[in-house]
Amino acid sequence: MKHYKHLAWMMAIAIASMTMTACSLDGDEPEKPIVIIDPVEKATLYACGISPSETRTAGDAQNMLFTEKDIEWFNASTREIKFRDSDIPIYKRLEPFHEIKFYLGDNALFVVSSFVADWDSRIFTDLVLHYDLISDPNQGHYYLHDCYPAQFINDELTKANIKKNAMQWETFTKYLESKSKLKK
């Protein structure tokens, strides 16, 4: 009789565990882990080069110039953008491109009209990525300026472009701040 008691308990435990397993599964789908994704983490800041022969959307993926991982910091007051050291300097990556398009995830933030250096004699009344080598010849500095040269900051077209890009700039700086890459 003692032998049957142990057998009865083992049967009861087996039936209870099968019942609990059957109740925990919904249909034939295996149980899926709960994953919480931060919406900020899904978005990535990156920039793509646009050559003169391309449209603004064609070829963006293969022309990736840098991502947020390449950015050490951005100074909101001077607009200097400090890039991490890499095998290929940023200015070399930028040379073949006419424009630079900044993205946050799948959304385009703004287009930088050109990559300019100190010796550039052209005039730009829209955003530029300025490579300043004159102020510190041992190490170049990059700036996102509203125009080039700086004396055109009060030009009506420059002012209109600043106003047009205001919301995107706010998104850009808030995102970099959320990544602890913003200096003020």
N, C-alpha and C positions, 0 to 999 in steps of 0.2 A: 504494500500500500504506500509506503514511504516513497518508493520508486515512482509511482504514478503522480504523487504530489509535485515532485521536481519536474516531471514531464509536463504537467498541467501548467505550472508557472512559466516554463520556457515557452510553451505554446501561447500563453496569454501575452507574454512580453513580445513575441514575434508578431502576433496579430496587432497589438497596440502600435508597434513601430511601423508596420506596413500601413496602418490606417493613418497615422500621423504623416507619413511620407506622401501618401496619396492626397491628403487634404492640403498639403502645402504646395503642390504643383497645380497650376492652372492649365488643364489640357495636356498637350504633349510638349509644350515649350519648356526648355530647361530654364532653371532659375538664373536670372541675370543679376550681376552685381550692380549696386547703386553707384553711379558716377556723377559727381557734381562738377560741372565745368564753369569756371569763372568766365563771363563774357569778355573781360579785358584780356584774359590769357589766350582766347581764341584769335584775337586780332594781333597782327604783327605789322610793325612799321617797316616799310622798305621803299627803295627808290629804283626806278628803271630808266635807262637811257633811251632816248628817241633820236634816231639819226635823221638827217634832213630828208631822206627818201621814204621814211616810214610815216604812217599815220600815228596818232596818239595811242591807239590800242593795239596795233599790229606789232608783234615781236616783243612785247613788254617782258614776258617771262624769261626769254633767253638773254635779255639785256639787263638783268638785275645788277645794279652797281653796288648797293650795300643794303644791309638790314639794320634794325635797331641794335643788334648784337655788335655791329661795327662802330656804333656811336658810344663814346665814353660819357659825354655830357653835351648839353646845349645851354648856352648862357642867354637867357631871355632879354637881358638889357643890351648886351653888345651884339647879340645874334651870332656869336661864334659857335661853331659846331666842331667838337673835338672828336676825331676818329681814332680808333685803336690802330696801333701799328699792324701792318699786314705785309705779306710778301710783295704784293703789287700796290704801290701808293694810290690813293684815291684819285689824285690828279691824272695819273696814267690811265685809270679806268674810265675817266670822264672825257678824255680827249676826243674820241670819235663821235660823240653825241652832240646833237643840236639842242635838245631840251632834256630836262630831267623831270619825271613824273613821280610824285610822292604818293604812296598808298598807305592806308590803315586797313588791314584786312583786305576785303574785296572792294573797298570804297576809295576812289581817288580823292586825295586831299587837295593838292594844287600842282600846277606845272611851273617849274622854274624855267624861265625863258632861255637861259644860257649859263654856261660855265665860263667865267671870265677870270683873267689874271690881271695883275697890276699893269702890265704893258699893253692891255687891250685898249684900243682907241674908239671902240664903238660905244654908242649910247643906248642904254636900256631903261625903259620906264616901268618895267615889271620885275618880278622876283628874279634874282640871279644868285648863283652860288659863286662867291668871290674867293679866289685863291690869293691870299696876301702873302707875298714873299719879301716885300720890301721892308716892312716894319721889323721882321725878325728873319734875316737871311739864313740862319742856321736851321730854322724850322718854320715851314709854311703854316699859315692859319687859314681856316675856311670860315666864311661868313655867309649867312642867308640874308641878303640885303634886298630892300624894296626896289632899288634901282642901281644903276651904275653909269657914270660915277656919282658919288654921293651928292654933288651939288644939284642934281635933278630931283631931289626929294620933294621940293615944293611945286613941281610941275603938275599941271591939272590932270594929265593922264596918269602920272605916278600916284597922285592922291586917289583917283578913281580906282586904280588897281589895288591900292592898300585897303580901301573900303570893300572891294569885291572879295578879297582874300581874308577878311577879318575873322569870319566864323571858322574857317579852316585853320587859321593860325591858332585860334583858341583851342581847337581840338588837338592840334599838333602839340602844343605846349602842355596841355592837361595830360595827354597820354605820356609824354616824356616825364612829367612830374610823377605820374602813377608808377613809373618804372625807376624812380629815384635818379633820373638823368637830367634834371633841370636845375640850373643855377639861376639865381636871381640877382 
